[in-house]
Amino acid sequence: MSLVPLKTASGDIVDTFNRWNNDPEIVHLIRPSRSKEELTAHYEMTVDDLEERLLTHDIFLIYADDHLVGEMNVMYDPPHLYRQEPGTAWLGFVIGESVGRGKGVGTEALRLLEEQLRAKQTPRMELGVFAFNHAAHRLYTKCGYQEIGRIEHFTYWDGQFWSDIRMEKRLDEKPFHAK
């Protein structure tokens, strides 16, 4: 498993991201929506859109067995943080290919990203996970993320509105080692 920084946009990457962002199996896990219509609306990114996104995000491609299976992206100090602490990295995370799910790829990708952010002296990470996404919530909890709040009625899925669970992990603290 490897995490590769994306430096320039390409048509192939844009096509892959568009496929993931429109996949009816996972779209409800990726982006918030306010209605069934919004949830099923087609999303279309262009190469220019991705180039613009690279100006404000660090984007990492996740490879498993030399196959692109997902992406992680980081923004620093965005306005939507639950806790406005300077230097905070906000995490976006998608395992777009089913072959990358349930095999530890997410756990290893998080570990590698945290390692890179610690090297940059990033003090903490924050993320949001939709309340119905139990698998992702378990992953983040297992990796040491703690709930810091909830934003109620954040996204629509399966006929109702769900909360966004905000979680954080300190990266500037020494890890606890049992003796």
Secondary structure, DSSP 8 states (H G I E B T S, - for coil): -EEEE--S--HHHHHHHHHHHT-TTTHHHHS--SSHHHHHS-----HHHHHHHHTT-EEEEEEETTEEEEEEEEEES-TT-SS--TT-EEEEEEE-SGGGSSSSHHHHHHHHHHHHHHHTT--EEEEEEETT-HHHHHHHHHTT-EEEEEEEEEEEETTEEEEEEEEEEESSS------
